[in-house]
Amino acid sequence: RQEAARREQERLRREAEEAARKAAEAEEAPAAERRAAEAEAKRLEQEAAAKAKEAEERNVTAGRTGARVALRTFVSARITDYDRAVKALSTHPEMKALVETLANRAVRAGHEIDGVERLEEQRAA
């Protein structure tokens, strides 16, 4: 829609320029014809300006008539090399807590994990 309006605006602008050129060339023509040519050039210029305004991008609307939608940018990560990402994040405190939680779950479930030893202690319940 915007591209069609842009093409129409360009066509009208060219016609307005042509009409203005013809009006300037018609100096020897009667004043009434010259004024008519100038009026036509001005009308075409106004139409071209209206089409240019129509071709401008508008904000997205959705839902209720006239409701505006604000577009926001959201940033997220996509892991492309899991091992390198884990190694880079290994010193982060949250990562250490997560690994400890997962290790505790695995040991309680009876799994053996490299680098993790099973500790048993007696506490008063």
C-alpha positions, 0 to 999 in steps of 0.5 A: 500500500505504501509503495503504491502511494509512493509511486502515485506521489512520484507520478503526480509530482512529475505531472506537477513539474510538467504543468509548471514548466508549461505554464512558464512557457506559456508567457505569450499565451493569454492571461486566463490560460496562464492562470489555468495552467498555474492553477493546474500545477498547484493542484497537482502539487497538492495532490502529490503532497497528499500522496506523500503523506499517505505513503509515510509509515504509520504505527501498527494498529490492532484490536480496537479501531485506532488502538496503537501497539508499541513494539519493544525489543526483547533480547535473549540468548541462544546457546550455540556451543553448550560446553563453552557456555557452561565453562564461561559461566562456571564461576558465576555464583548462580551457576555454582548454586544450580550445579550444587542443587542438581548434584544433591538431587542426583546423589539422593536418587542414587546416581554417581557423578564424576567430581561429586562424592556422596556425604552422609551425616546424621542429624537430629530430626 
